[in-house]
Every structure is written in C-alpha cells, then in structure tokens.
Amino acid sequence: MVEELAQADDAVAACVDTAAWPLTEHELIAALDAAHRLQQRLAAVTLTLVREIDGRGTARAQGASTTAVWLRERLRMTVPAARRLVDLATALDTGNPGIRQALADGAINLDQARVIADTATTVQTTADTETAGKAVGVLVDWAAQFDPTLLRRMGTRILDHVAPDLADAAAAAALAAEDARATRDRHLTLSAQTDGRLRLSGTLDAEAAGLLRAAIDPLSAPAGPDDTRCAGQRRHDALADVCRLALRTGDLPDSGGDPAQIVVTTSYDGLTRQLSAGALDIGLQLTPDTVRRLACDATILPAVLGGAGQVLDVGRQRRLVTGALRRALVLRDGGCAFPGCDRPPRWCAAHHIHHWADGGPTNLDNAALLCGHHHRHVHRGEWTVRLGDDGHPEFVPPAWLDPEQIPRRNHYHRRT
C-alpha cells in the first residue's frame, strides 16, 4: 500500500505543476470531476488506516490520550475534525460496507458518507440490518443529486421509501439520534490570536444554547439611543458581564487549589521602571489601562520574570503557601508540558520530576505541569522528564518510539 500511495503521490504532484489554463472548458470540468473522485477514494483509504490505528491502540502507546488527539498532532487537524474522522471510520467498519464502497468509487463525498452512516445507524436501531442496507442504497443514489444538508433532511423520512410501516417510529428515533449527535459534537474552542485577543468558536447543544441565550440576551440590548455598539459587540460585552457575575458569586470550583484569580506578569526591567503593560497567565497581552481596570475587581498577583522567561519571584497569598509554586508552574509551562498536549493549567497537576517519595524536593526546578492522562503515562517510566538549559521541561521518548531519543517539547503553550 505504501508503494502504491507513493506512486499516486508522484502522479498528483505532476498535476500540481501542470498549468490549467490551456484546458478547454470541457477538459477543465472533467479534470475537476476526476480530482474530486480521487479525493474521495483517498478519503476511503484514510478511513481504513485510521480505523486500524485506532483498533491497535497506537495513539495511547505513543502517549496520546485518544486517537483524535494523536491525529491532531500527527496531521495538524483540529480535535473535533479528527474525532469525526475516527467516528466515521468506526461506523464504516462495523456494518456499512456499502457506504465505504461508494466512497471508494468516488460516488459520494466524505460529508455525504457521514450523513448516510448516521442515517443507517438510526434505521438499524428502529428496524433491522436489511432495512438499513436498503436505506444506504437509496441514499447513495440520492447523493448524486443532493448535498449533505438536503441529504440529511431527506434521510429523516427514509423509511417512507424503504419501510413505510415503520416510518413514524423512525421519525422519533431520528429525533433522538439528532439529539445524541448534538451532545457528541458539542464543543467550545478558545484560540489565542497573535494580537492578544481570544477567538471563540464552537457548537452548543440545544440546552446549552438556551442557557446562553437566556443569560446574555437581557444584557445584549442597546443601552440607550446613544449606544453605537453593533449586535456582535453587545453580545461580546454581555458575555463578559456574565463571567464577571459568575466570578463574584464565589461559587466557582478551585483551580488547582487556588480560587479563581488573575495573574499578571511583567519583566524585571519593566517592574523597576514601574508597571507598564502586562500579560495574563493564559498568554494574552494587556494594556496598562486594562491592568488597572482589572485591579478594581480582582487581586493582582505580581510575577517577575527574567530575560529567558524564568520565574524569579511570585507574589504569595499568606493562606496558600503552595499557591505561589503552582502559579510559577502555570507561568512557566502554560498547561500540560507533555509534547502535543493542549490541556490548560486547570486540568493539570504538578508532577515531581524526581519523585517526592524518593526524596525529590517540592520546588520549581523539580516540577512540571501534567494533565491526568500524561501524569499517569509518565509514571509508567518509559519517558524521561527533565528541565532543559532554559529551565523548561523536555521529554525524552522511549527507544522503541524514537531510537535516537531526541528530546521533545510542548509548543502549544509557549508565548514566544
């Protein structure tokens, strides 16, 4: 298979370097159809490989918590996209050979395959395998005419065509399945932008959507005739207000033993010249005005950094002696320090590089932040954890994974 794919790669590479402008309109469309069909066939191969990797447990053996996380690191995919790929690979391997064959033939695309697989699963729970097979056949035929959105809508009444006596029960099952998919696909992504802002994207299930709208809609109304904010800006400010209200309740869970708080960092030189701009512990930059405004509502905990980012001193709260060390770890590691992991500090615990039970001290030079999965993974003893010359954690993989045992680092949380 590797040799065949290499030959296909060479053929496609030759097409990339070929100009399209000499083609006639007929040839141009034919080439587009051929490229699209090839793309779907490659998708079928990819699903087969993903299913085998998932079944073997390759991801966990190499330190990832799930196959989706491993795919993100390996193929630079988002976790939601990788999860959908794994789910579809599993679905096509466990009772939907007709869908995989249609994809391999280039008769349907990847999004249509997902719709057909979801519909077939719903039909099978309502009827039986034979009826689900008939539904797949009808939907594959319809896929030649309809895009995934229309195909999913038509699939909700597929039993009207293949088993009319079960149609009403199927409609109820389809509604339940749609609710289950909404629960499965719910997610919220927070992405730091290069200019210091934070981008929110995601999909809410019906319940969370209702809660969000109920919370922000009353706060999203124009403040008066002189309010010049657009609707999007008003929703943004409403969400910030909701977060402020939640923080003031004092009912939020602790974060690694510390209450919800704001940590602002500055360089040593900047501190000696009086506080100027600052940065939150999540990496976002703040203007001096913003720092002063936040100080009105929250405790500012000063953290002084050296030129290479080493933590020189962290403000202490008398009632939490260990809180300063954890804040130092958060400032240094930014989250789980294991290579490829993007889990935030609130999901992490402090790991003793030289185990505490073996006499290892509890200090910054002997600690690294690790999420629960990678904390357990590191304790198996195959990976070696150490601090690099710059004082940041690095992980030496086992020889079976990398014979040269080149140290690896996490780049998701680095600020520079």
C-alpha positions as CSV (number, residue, x, y, z in Angstrom):
1,M,0.0,0.0,0.0
2,V,2.8,2.4,0.8
3,E,4.4,1.9,-2.6
4,E,1.1,2.4,-4.4
5,L,0.4,5.6,-2.4
6,A,3.8,6.9,-3.3
7,Q,3.1,6.3,-7.0
8,A,-0.2,8.1,-6.6
9,D,1.6,11.0,-4.9
10,D,4.0,11.3,-7.7
11,A,1.1,11.4,-10.2
12,V,-0.7,14.1,-8.3
13,A,2.5,16.1,-7.9
14,A,2.9,16.1,-11.7
15,C,-0.6,17.5,-12.0
16,V,0.1,20.3,-9.4
17,D,2.9,21.5,-11.7
18,T,0.7,21.4,-14.8
19,A,-0.9,24.7,-15.9
20,A,-4.7,24.6,-16.1
21,W,-5.2,27.5,-18.5
22,P,-4.6,25.5,-21.8
23,L,-7.5,23.2,-21.0
24,T,-10.8,23.6,-22.8
25,E,-13.9,24.2,-20.7
26,H,-14.9,20.5,-21.2
27,E,-11.4,19.3,-20.1
28,L,-11.3,21.6,-17.2
29,I,-14.6,20.3,-15.8
30,A,-13.5,16.7,-16.5
31,A,-10.3,17.3,-14.6
32,L,-12.2,18.8,-11.7
33,D,-14.5,15.7,-11.6
34,A,-11.5,13.4,-11.7
35,A,-9.7,15.3,-8.9
36,H,-12.8,15.2,-6.7
37,R,-13.3,11.5,-7.3
38,L,-9.7,10.8,-6.4
39,Q,-10.1,12.8,-3.3
40,Q,-13.0,10.7,-2.1
41,R,-11.1,7.5,-2.9
42,L,-8.2,8.7,-0.9
43,A,-10.6,9.5,1.9
44,A,-11.7,5.9,1.9
45,V,-8.1,4.7,2.2
46,T,-7.5,7.2,5.1
47,L,-10.6,5.9,7.0
48,T,-9.2,2.4,6.6
49,L,-5.9,3.4,8.1
50,V,-7.4,5.5,10.9
51,R,-9.6,2.5,11.9
52,E,-6.6,0.2,12.1
53,I,-4.5,2.7,14.1
54,D,-7.4,3.2,16.5
55,G,-8.0,-0.5,16.8
56,R,-4.4,-1.2,17.6
57,G,-4.2,1.4,20.3
58,T,-1.3,3.1,18.5
59,A,-2.2,6.5,19.9
60,R,-2.1,5.5,23.6
61,A,1.1,3.5,23.1
62,Q,2.7,6.7,21.8
63,G,1.5,8.8,24.7
64,A,-1.7,10.5,23.3
65,S,-4.9,10.3,25.3
66,T,-7.0,9.4,22.3
67,T,-6.6,8.7,18.6
68,A,-8.2,12.0,17.8
69,V,-5.5,13.9,19.9
70,W,-2.8,11.8,18.2
71,L,-4.2,12.7,14.7
72,R,-4.2,16.4,15.7
73,E,-0.5,16.1,16.5
74,R,0.4,13.9,13.5
75,L,-1.8,15.5,10.8
76,R,-2.3,19.0,12.2
77,M,-6.0,18.6,12.4
78,T,-8.4,20.1,14.9
79,V,-9.6,17.6,17.6
80,P,-13.3,17.9,16.6
81,A,-12.4,17.1,12.9
82,A,-10.2,14.2,14.0
83,R,-12.9,12.8,16.3
84,R,-15.4,12.9,13.4
85,L,-12.9,11.0,11.3
86,V,-12.4,8.3,13.9
87,D,-16.2,8.0,14.4
88,L,-16.8,7.6,10.7
89,A,-14.0,5.1,10.3
90,T,-15.6,3.0,13.1
91,A,-19.1,3.3,11.7
92,L,-18.0,2.2,8.2
93,D,-16.0,-0.7,9.6
94,T,-18.9,-2.1,11.8
95,G,-21.7,-2.7,9.3
96,N,-21.8,-0.2,6.5
97,P,-19.6,-1.7,3.7
98,G,-21.9,-0.1,1.1
99,I,-21.0,3.4,2.2
100,R,-17.3,2.7,2.2
101,Q,-17.5,1.2,-1.3
102,A,-19.5,4.2,-2.6
103,L,-16.8,6.5,-1.1
104,A,-14.0,4.4,-2.7
105,D,-15.8,4.5,-6.0
106,G,-16.0,8.3,-5.8
107,A,-19.8,8.2,-5.9
108,I,-20.2,10.1,-2.6
109,N,-18.1,12.6,-0.7
110,L,-16.9,12.4,2.9
111,D,-19.7,14.7,4.2
112,Q,-22.3,12.7,2.4
113,A,-20.8,9.5,3.8
114,R,-21.2,10.8,7.4
115,V,-24.9,11.7,6.7
116,I,-25.6,8.2,5.3
117,A,-23.8,6.5,8.1
118,D,-25.7,8.4,10.7
119,T,-29.0,7.7,9.0
120,A,-28.2,4.0,8.6
121,T,-27.4,3.7,12.3
122,T,-30.7,5.3,13.2
123,V,-32.6,3.0,10.8
124,Q,-30.9,-0.1,12.2
125,T,-32.0,0.8,15.7
126,T,-35.5,1.2,14.5
127,A,-35.8,-1.6,12.0
128,D,-33.1,-4.2,11.2
129,T,-29.8,-4.6,9.2
130,E,-31.6,-5.5,6.0
131,T,-33.7,-2.3,6.1
132,A,-30.6,-0.2,6.9
133,G,-28.9,-1.7,3.9
134,K,-31.8,-0.7,1.7
135,A,-31.7,2.8,3.2
136,V,-28.0,3.1,2.4
137,G,-28.7,2.1,-1.3
138,V,-31.4,4.8,-1.7
139,L,-29.3,7.5,0.0
140,V,-26.2,6.7,-2.1
141,D,-28.4,7.1,-5.2
142,W,-29.8,10.4,-3.9
143,A,-26.2,11.6,-3.1
144,A,-25.7,12.1,-6.9
145,Q,-28.3,14.9,-6.7
146,F,-28.3,16.3,-3.2
147,D,-25.7,18.0,-1.0
148,P,-25.2,16.7,2.6
149,T,-27.6,19.2,4.2
150,L,-30.5,18.1,1.9
151,L,-29.5,14.5,2.2
152,R,-29.7,14.6,6.0
153,R,-33.1,16.3,5.8
154,M,-34.4,13.6,3.4
155,G,-32.9,10.9,5.5
156,T,-35.2,11.7,8.4
157,R,-38.0,10.2,6.4
158,I,-36.1,7.5,4.6
159,L,-38.4,4.7,5.9
160,D,-41.2,6.2,4.0
161,H,-39.4,4.8,1.0
162,V,-37.9,1.5,2.3
163,A,-40.3,0.5,5.2
164,P,-43.4,2.7,5.3
165,D,-44.9,0.8,8.2
166,L,-42.0,1.8,10.4
167,A,-41.8,5.5,9.3
168,D,-43.4,7.1,12.4
169,A,-41.2,5.2,14.8
170,A,-38.2,6.1,12.7
171,A,-39.1,9.8,12.9
172,A,-39.0,9.6,16.7
173,A,-35.7,7.6,16.6
174,A,-34.2,10.2,14.2
175,L,-35.0,13.0,16.6
176,A,-33.4,11.1,19.4
177,A,-30.4,10.4,17.3
178,E,-30.0,14.0,16.3
179,D,-30.1,14.9,20.0
180,A,-27.4,12.4,20.6
181,R,-25.2,13.8,17.8
182,A,-25.7,17.3,19.2
183,T,-24.4,16.0,22.5
184,R,-21.5,14.2,20.9
185,D,-20.4,17.1,18.7
186,R,-20.7,19.9,21.3
187,H,-17.5,21.8,21.8
188,L,-16.1,25.2,22.5
189,T,-12.7,26.3,21.2
190,L,-10.6,29.2,22.7
191,S,-7.8,30.3,20.4
192,A,-5.3,32.9,21.3
193,Q,-4.6,35.4,18.5
194,T,-1.3,36.9,17.7
195,D,-2.6,40.4,18.6
196,G,-3.5,39.3,22.1
197,R,-7.2,38.7,21.5
198,L,-9.1,35.4,22.1
199,R,-11.2,33.8,19.4
200,L,-14.2,31.8,20.4
201,S,-15.8,29.2,18.2
202,G,-17.9,26.1,18.8
203,T,-21.2,24.4,18.6
204,L,-23.7,24.3,21.5
205,D,-26.3,21.6,22.1
206,A,-29.9,22.8,22.5
207,E,-29.8,23.0,26.3
208,A,-26.6,25.0,26.4
209,A,-27.8,27.2,23.6
210,G,-30.9,28.0,25.6
211,L,-28.9,28.8,28.8
212,L,-26.5,31.0,26.9
213,R,-29.3,33.0,25.2
214,A,-31.2,33.3,28.5
215,A,-28.1,34.7,30.1
216,I,-26.8,37.1,27.5
217,D,-30.0,38.3,25.7
218,P,-31.1,40.6,28.5
219,L,-27.6,42.1,28.7
220,S,-27.3,42.4,24.9
221,A,-30.0,45.1,24.4
222,P,-28.8,48.6,23.4
223,A,-28.0,50.6,26.5
224,G,-29.9,53.6,25.0
225,P,-30.3,55.7,21.9
226,D,-26.7,56.7,22.1
227,D,-25.4,53.1,22.2
228,T,-23.3,52.8,19.0
229,R,-22.3,49.1,19.5
230,C,-23.3,46.6,16.9
231,A,-25.2,43.5,17.8
232,G,-22.0,41.4,17.9
233,Q,-20.2,43.9,20.2
234,R,-23.2,43.9,22.5
235,R,-23.2,40.1,22.8
236,H,-19.4,40.2,23.4
237,D,-19.9,42.7,26.3
238,A,-22.8,40.7,27.6
239,L,-20.7,37.5,27.8
240,A,-18.0,39.4,29.7
241,D,-20.7,40.7,32.1
242,V,-22.0,37.1,32.7
243,C,-18.4,36.0,33.5
244,R,-17.9,38.9,36.0
245,L,-21.2,37.9,37.7
246,A,-20.1,34.3,37.9
247,L,-16.7,35.2,39.4
248,R,-18.3,37.5,42.0
249,T,-20.5,34.6,43.4
250,G,-17.5,32.9,44.9
251,D,-19.1,29.5,43.9
252,L,-16.7,28.6,41.1
253,P,-14.5,25.5,41.6
254,D,-11.0,25.9,42.7
255,S,-8.2,26.0,40.1
256,G,-5.5,23.6,41.3
257,G,-6.1,24.6,44.9
258,D,-6.3,28.3,44.2
259,P,-9.5,30.3,43.9
260,A,-10.4,31.9,40.6
261,Q,-7.9,34.7,40.1
262,I,-6.0,36.9,37.7
263,V,-2.2,36.6,37.4
264,V,-0.4,39.5,35.6
265,T,3.3,39.1,34.6
266,T,5.9,41.7,33.7
267,S,9.6,41.7,33.1
268,Y,12.0,42.6,35.8
269,D,13.2,45.7,33.9
270,G,9.6,46.7,33.3
271,L,8.9,46.4,37.0
272,T,11.8,48.5,38.1
273,R,10.5,51.2,35.7
274,Q,7.0,50.9,37.2
275,L,4.3,48.7,35.9
276,S,3.6,49.2,32.2
277,A,1.9,46.6,30.0
278,G,1.2,43.1,31.4
279,A,0.2,39.6,30.3
280,L,-2.3,37.2,31.8
281,D,-1.2,33.8,32.8
282,I,-3.1,32.4,29.7
283,G,-0.7,34.4,27.5
284,L,-2.9,37.3,26.5
285,Q,-1.3,40.8,26.5
286,L,-2.9,43.6,28.4
287,T,-2.6,47.4,28.1
288,P,-1.8,49.4,31.2
289,D,-5.3,50.8,31.3
290,T,-6.7,47.2,31.2
291,V,-4.4,46.1,34.0
292,R,-5.6,49.0,36.2
293,R,-9.3,48.3,35.4
294,L,-8.9,44.6,36.3
295,A,-7.3,45.6,39.6
296,C,-10.6,47.2,40.6
297,D,-12.4,43.8,40.6
298,A,-9.7,41.3,41.3
299,T,-6.5,40.7,43.2
300,I,-3.4,41.2,41.1
301,L,-0.6,38.7,41.9
302,P,2.8,40.1,40.6
303,A,5.1,37.6,38.9
304,V,8.6,38.7,38.0
305,L,10.3,37.0,35.1
306,G,14.0,37.0,34.0
307,G,15.1,37.6,30.4
308,A,14.8,34.0,29.4
309,G,11.3,33.6,30.9
310,Q,12.5,32.0,34.2
311,V,10.2,32.8,37.1
312,L,12.3,34.9,39.6
313,D,9.6,35.6,42.2
314,V,5.8,35.1,42.5
315,G,3.5,37.1,44.9
316,R,2.3,34.9,47.8
317,Q,-1.0,34.8,49.5
318,R,-0.4,34.0,53.2
319,R,-3.3,31.5,53.4
320,L,-2.0,29.4,50.5
321,V,1.7,28.7,50.8
322,T,1.8,26.3,47.9
323,G,-0.2,28.6,45.7
324,A,2.8,30.6,44.7
325,L,4.6,27.5,43.4
326,R,1.7,26.5,41.3
327,R,1.3,29.9,39.8
328,A,5.0,29.8,38.9
329,L,4.4,26.4,37.2
330,V,1.5,27.9,35.2
331,L,3.5,30.9,34.2
332,R,6.4,28.7,33.0
333,D,4.6,25.7,31.4
334,G,1.3,27.3,30.4
335,G,-0.5,24.0,30.6
336,C,0.3,20.3,30.3
337,A,4.0,20.2,29.4
338,F,3.9,16.8,27.6
339,P,4.6,17.2,23.9
340,G,1.5,17.7,21.8
341,C,-0.9,18.2,24.7
342,D,-3.1,21.4,24.7
343,R,-4.8,20.8,28.0
344,P,-4.9,24.0,30.1
345,P,-3.5,24.5,33.6
346,R,-6.8,24.0,35.3
347,W,-6.7,20.4,34.1
348,C,-3.2,19.7,35.3
349,A,-1.4,18.6,38.5
350,A,2.2,19.2,39.5
351,H,4.5,16.3,38.7
352,H,7.7,15.7,40.7
353,I,10.4,15.1,38.2
354,H,12.4,13.4,40.9
355,H,9.6,11.6,42.7
356,W,8.7,13.0,46.1
357,A,8.6,9.5,47.6
358,D,12.2,9.1,46.5
359,G,13.3,12.3,48.3
360,G,12.6,14.8,45.5
361,P,12.1,18.3,46.7
362,T,8.9,20.3,46.1
363,N,10.2,23.3,44.1
364,L,10.1,24.8,40.6
365,D,13.2,23.0,39.4
366,N,11.7,19.6,40.3
367,A,8.2,20.1,38.9
368,A,6.3,20.1,35.7
369,L,2.6,20.5,34.9
370,L,0.9,17.4,33.5
371,C,-2.7,16.6,32.8
372,G,-4.2,13.4,34.4
373,H,-3.6,11.2,31.3
374,H,0.0,12.2,30.8
375,H,0.7,12.2,34.5
376,R,-0.2,8.5,34.5
377,H,1.6,7.9,31.3
378,V,4.9,9.4,32.6
379,H,4.7,7.4,35.8
380,R,4.9,4.2,33.7
381,G,8.6,5.1,33.4
382,E,9.1,4.9,29.6
383,W,9.5,8.6,29.2
384,T,12.3,10.6,30.9
385,V,11.4,14.1,32.1
386,R,14.0,16.8,32.7
387,L,14.5,20.5,32.6
388,G,16.4,21.9,29.6
389,D,19.1,24.5,29.7
390,D,16.5,27.3,29.6
391,G,14.6,25.9,32.6
392,H,11.6,24.5,30.6
393,P,10.5,20.8,30.7
394,E,11.6,18.4,27.9
395,F,10.6,14.8,27.5
396,V,12.9,12.0,26.2
397,P,10.8,9.3,24.4
398,P,11.5,5.6,24.8
399,A,13.9,4.0,22.4
400,W,11.1,1.9,20.7
401,L,9.4,5.1,19.7
402,D,12.5,7.1,18.7
403,P,15.7,5.2,18.5
404,E,17.7,8.5,18.6
405,Q,15.7,9.6,21.7
406,I,15.6,13.2,20.7
407,P,14.1,15.3,23.5
408,R,10.6,16.7,22.7
409,R,8.8,19.8,24.0
410,N,5.3,21.1,24.1
411,H,4.9,24.1,21.8
412,Y,1.2,24.8,22.3
413,H,1.7,26.9,25.4
414,R,4.9,28.8,24.6
415,R,4.4,32.5,24.4
416,T,7.5,33.1,22.2
